[in-house]
Amino acid sequence: MAEKEPEDIVLAREDEDDYDLLTYGEAGARITEEVAAERSRLEEWDARLEAGEDVAQDRAKSAHRLELLRDAARRNARQPITDQNFEKFFGYPGSAKRNT
């Protein structure tokens, strides 16, 4: 079974997030919403193109924005802290603390 791309994973806002701060979770939720909205806009541009309207430039801008949002989703995808990447992330050796 193929793994989903980060932009295809719908992220929900966590109840304990502090919405005064732009956390990874909140950023991910916002990016998810924007990806969905841009996909919808792109479908609208495609329909207008098929109807013969001259909206190719607008469609191209929308497609470019969608690619940028997908890149942002991949960058924002949560990477779990493991014993192997703990030192690289924090700059000192140790064991990753996990919620178990």
Secondary structure as UniProt FT lines:
FT   HELIX           6..8
FT   TURN            15..16
FT   TURN            19..20
FT   HELIX           24..50
FT   TURN            51..52
FT   HELIX           56..76
FT   HELIX           83..90
//
